[in-house]
Structure formats: structure tokens, C-alpha cells
Amino acid sequence: MGELPPFQRVDKAQLARRFGAAARRYDAHAAFQREVGQALLGWLPAHSDHLLDLGCGTGHFLPMLAARSHRLTALDLSPGMLDEARRRGSGASLLCGDAEALPLPGGQFDTLFSSLALQWCERPERAFTEAGRVLKPGGRLFFSTLLAGSLHELRAAWQAVDGAAHVNRFLERAALERALLAGGLVIERLEVHPWQLRYGAVEGLLRDLKGIGASQVNEAPRGGLGGRARLAALADAYEQNRVDGTLPATYQVCLAVVRRP
Ligand SMILES: C[S@@+](CC[C@H](N)C(=O)[O-])C[C@H]1O[C@@H](n2cnc3c(N)ncnc32)[C@H](O)[C@@H]1O
């Protein structure tokens, strides 16, 4: 059976370094990530035997996951993020690894939790295949991810400045569903919610994106206007979105529960 082409090319070492460099200041810029993870937590069963946090970042959710599980393992691609999670001391076993090639034996978890990490995968169906492999039969993956249309205001504003995308691509819902199917997982519940953040100025949004280490995977071409002029042109282009004195930044957030049959 032919493999699907990669959704995007990701330099994993570079991604891990960028997230690692942001680890210390991540939480100050991660109000959106906390909100989404909190919503996903609300979907989780009250108790799991062995739970894995896939893409745990700074470990913000680990104490809450520990309260819902007998045993907790947390994995992230970025050693810098794991250092931060370790510094906070969550009681979880921490592991460095890639969601697309999990360094874990199969069939050991009854629950996987993954909030806003899977959108960084090169081949989402590989991550879902891996999730299915490490789950026990009947075990479930609870995840949140971003879908196409996320940050459309920023994408359009950059487009107006230099014709380049600058914003990462995100899967369409149908492609996500195909990837889940290819990974052998059964969808129990899948919802997409537009999630609107409000900023006084576009710089606030850029600061948050940089602050959490979410720099671009699909690198934009350089050139044209220099730093300050580019930013001014971007601010100008973004301005047309202003409503009631603030600038919206919209994410299409997918929350889902999928099961290994
Ligand atoms: C936006 S942060 C979210 C962290 C945390 N789940 C939260 O909600 O605060 C994304 C995290 O996913 C991790 N990540 C990205 N690609 C990954 C991969 N292929 N495997 C494991 N972790 C990955 C990054 O290192 C980063 O810590």
C-alpha cells in the first residue's frame, strides 16, 4: 500500500531547538494553548491506568493529568521543553522522542493526551499509526490540533506585504480524517471550533507566536522590505481586520477523541 505524500517537510532538529529556546518564556505567551488544553482535559475520563502526554511542552498539563492517572508518561521532541517540565517536577516519566516514531513499546497505554502538538508533524498518519500502536486495543487518543483557516488574517496580511505565505499550512478537516483512517483509528468525536484571540496590535500576536517557539516550518522567502518597514507594512495590512478597537487572530481548533479498535 502506497504511503501518503508528506503533508509538510519539517526540520525536526531545528523545530526542537526553537521550542527549546522558547521553553523558559513559553507559558507567558501560551494563554491560547492553556485554554485549548483545558477544553481537551474536559473530555478526558476521570481515571486512566497509564496515560501518555504526547508533545507535553513545558509540562503545564502534567499535574492535571497525574491526578487522572495511575501512571503518567510525557514525551516531547524538544529536550529544552523537557528540561523545563523536569524543573517543575511533575512526577511523570519524561521521554524525548518524535510522535511519528515513538521510542516506546506497543500496547501499553489506555489513554493518550496531545494538545496542539500534532500540527507539527510531517506525516500526520504516521503519528496516528504510532498512537494506535502504543495504545491498548480499545484505548483512546484525545487530541487538539489546528486546521486550515487558522491565522487567516495574518496569512492575508503577509500576502499583501510580499506575496509570501509566512504562516504554516494546516490540514483540512477531510485530510485529518483521512490521516486518522490511514492510521487505523476510529473517530468517536471530532469538533472544530473557531477560536478568536484579540490583540491591540499585530506585534502582540507576533510576540506570542515567537514566545512559544512556534516559528515557521514552511519557511517564507526572504527579501524585499527590511525588518522595520516590513513590520510597518504588515501592521498596516492587518489593520483592516480591526473590530471594536481590537485585532482578531482566528484559529480553527479541532478537538477529537479517536479509538484503537
Ligand atoms: C505548542 S507546544 C504545545 C505544548 C503543550 N502540549 C501545551 O499545550 O502547552 C507544541 C509542542 O509539541 C512538540 N512537538 C512538535 N513536534 C513534535 C513531534 N513530532 N513529536 C513530539 N513532540 C513534538 C514541541 O516540541 C512542543 O513542545
The ligand as an SDF file (V2000), in Angstrom:
LIG
                    3D

 27 29  0  0  0  0  0  0  0  0999 V2000
    2.6130   24.4420   21.0180 C   0  0  0  0  0  0  0  0  0  0  0  0
    3.5430   23.3330   22.0040 S   0  0  0  0  0  0  0  0  0  0  0  0
    2.2740   22.5650   22.9930 C   0  0  0  0  0  0  0  0  0  0  0  0
    2.8230   22.0180   24.2810 C   0  0  0  0  0  0  0  0  0  0  0  0
    1.7730   21.5260   25.2790 C   0  0  0  0  0  0  0  0  0  0  0  0
    1.0800   20.3460   24.7920 N   0  0  0  0  0  0  0  0  0  0  0  0
    0.7960   22.6360   25.5890 C   0  0  0  0  0  0  0  0  0  0  0  0
   -0.3670   22.5110   25.2090 O   0  0  0  0  0  0  0  0  0  0  0  0
    1.2100   23.6180   26.2150 O   0  0  0  0  0  0  0  0  0  0  0  0
    3.9740   22.0620   20.8550 C   0  0  0  0  0  0  0  0  0  0  0  0
    4.9300   21.0160   21.4280 C   0  0  0  0  0  0  0  0  0  0  0  0
    4.9520   19.9100   20.5470 O   0  0  0  0  0  0  0  0  0  0  0  0
    6.2690   19.4310   20.4730 C   0  0  0  0  0  0  0  0  0  0  0  0
    6.4020   18.6990   19.2010 N   0  0  0  0  0  0  0  0  0  0  0  0
    6.4010   19.1910   17.9460 C   0  0  0  0  0  0  0  0  0  0  0  0
    6.5370   18.2080   17.0480 N   0  0  0  0  0  0  0  0  0  0  0  0
    6.6290   17.0570   17.7580 C   0  0  0  0  0  0  0  0  0  0  0  0
    6.8190   15.6900   17.4040 C   0  0  0  0  0  0  0  0  0  0  0  0
    6.9380   15.3070   16.1320 N   0  0  0  0  0  0  0  0  0  0  0  0
    6.8840   14.7780   18.3940 N   0  0  0  0  0  0  0  0  0  0  0  0
    6.7850   15.1400   19.6940 C   0  0  0  0  0  0  0  0  0  0  0  0
    6.6180   16.4220   20.0930 N   0  0  0  0  0  0  0  0  0  0  0  0
    6.5430   17.3630   19.1370 C   0  0  0  0  0  0  0  0  0  0  0  0
    7.1240   20.6820   20.5440 C   0  0  0  0  0  0  0  0  0  0  0  0
    8.4490   20.3980   20.9260 O   0  0  0  0  0  0  0  0  0  0  0  0
    6.3570   21.4980   21.5750 C   0  0  0  0  0  0  0  0  0  0  0  0
    6.8230   21.2610   22.8800 O   0  0  0  0  0  0  0  0  0  0  0  0
  1  2  1  0
  2  3  1  0
  2 10  1  0
  3  4  1  0
  4  5  1  0
  5  6  1  0
  5  7  1  0
  7  8  2  0
  7  9  1  0
 10 11  1  0
 11 12  1  0
 11 26  1  0
 12 13  1  0
 13 14  1  0
 13 24  1  0
 14 15  1  0
 14 23  1  0
 15 16  2  0
 16 17  1  0
 17 18  1  0
 17 23  2  0
 18 19  1  0
 18 20  2  0
 20 21  1  0
 21 22  2  0
 22 23  1  0
 24 25  1  0
 24 26  1  0
 26 27  1  0
M  CHG  2   2   1   9  -1
M  END
$$$$
